[in-house]
Amino acid sequence: MLQNVAAVVLDGVNPFELAVVCEVFGTDRSDDGLPVYDFAVASAEGPVLGTRAGFSMQVEHGLERLEEADLIAVPAGACFETREFPPELLQALRSAVDRGARVLSVCSGVFVLAAAGLLDDRRCAVHWHHAEELAQAYPRLKVEPDVLYVDEDPVITSAGTAAGIDACLHIVRKEQGPEVANKIARRMVVPPHRDGGQAQYIERPLPRSGADTVAEVLVWMERHLDEEVTVDQLADRAHMSPRTFARRFQQETGTTPYRWILRQRVLLAQQLLEGTDETVDAIAGRTGFGTAAALRHHFLRVVGTTPNAYRRTFRGPDDLELPQSFATTG
């Protein structure tokens, strides 16, 4: 269970990347029924550090604070691509992973994890600006420059700035479930999920459009997920030609109508698997997939697991006696 979190900082730390971790794990939201983490910032280079923004910060804890952390976050900092890191920090990170802790990098913090040898032969994310440099410096890494974050448990890496929020919320969701992650996201006024470039237990896979062009069509689509619709029909609702509608939809949602409605159907299936005892056959009908086989196919592609396994993950094997039809369809 995720309870104890530490952010470890070096001289020249980026304030925003540090603040991301502090905001998700260091803010007391118990008034909203959310968990309170035992959170602290630890310094790897003395009690007073400079920041990349030109001000100094005093840090109470040293590396000993990492010994009890369930999660250690390494925010970005100045010149991480070229500087050397304290050997005692690298050893502390390796020891943490060896005892079962998770480590998370935000943006160029990935260079610290790479220097510790924690990313050898693993996929990892980094800000696109540093991707080539990271790959050249550490040839054993499988650098993915086009994704927001990568979960290679127990090592999670994220790209620049706001992608750190996505990775932190992903960790919360894995450990404490979608309801907790979504409540934290609402308090922070950020989307519960942006696609990290891999299968995730997602709550809202795509940002809602803020424009008026397709917003009403999106609402209609979400209310009629069990119906088969075509681009021509959607374009007619938006009073546009199919070509113009498809272009506007892509501009305002970042995806195609087909992919959008597919993700929304999977989202609805997730909610029904989490909150009801309905069989896969029934859920397939309610979500527009038609058959349990079709639901399983698309669910596996988007989420990375089967409906059966997903339900066990979020409800637990002791909370549910599966109907026979569910057990046989997966």
NORZIHU-V298182 format. One line per field, one symbol per residue. ss: DSSP state (h for helix, s for strand, l for the rest). psi: psi as a letter, one per 30 degrees, with the letter a starting at -180 (. if undefined). burial: # if it has 9 or more other C-alpha atoms within 8 Angstrom, else .. A space follows every 50 residues. Layout:
ss: ???
psi: ???
burial: ???
//
This chain:
ss: lllsssssslllslhhhhhhhhhhhllllhhhlllllssssssllllsss sllllsssllslhhhhhhllssssllslllllllllhhhhhhhhhhhhll lssssshhhhhhhhhlllllllsssllhhhhhhhhhhllllsssllllss ssllssssllllhhhhhhhhhhhhhhlhhhhhhhhhhhllllllllllll llllllllllllllhhhhhhhhhlllllllhhhhhhhllllhhhhhhhhh hhhlllhhhhhhhhhhhhhhhhhhhllllhhhhhhhlllllhhhhhhhhh hhhlllhhhhhhhhhlhhhllllhhhhhhl
psi: kjekkkkkllkgkjeeeeeeeeeefgkjgffgglkkkjklkkkfhlfkll lfggllkkkelafffffgkfkkkjlllkgfffllkkefeeeeeeeeeegg llkkkjbfffeeeeffgfgkglklllkfffeeeeeeeiffkikjfglelk jikgkkklalcffeeeeeeeeeeeegleeeeeeeeeefhlkfkkkgglkl jlejfkkkkflfegeeeeeeeffhfgkklleeeeeeefhlleeeeeeeee effgaleeeeeeeeeeeeeeeeeeflgkleeeeeefggfeleeeeeeeee eefglleeeeeeeffkfffkjkleeeeff.
burial: .#.############.##.###.###..#....#.##.#######.#### ##......#.###.##..##########.##.......######.##... ################.##..#######.##..##....######.#### ##.########.########.###.###.#######....#######.## .#####..#....####...##..##....#..###.#.###..##.### .##.###..##.########.###....###.##########.###.### ############..##........###..#
//
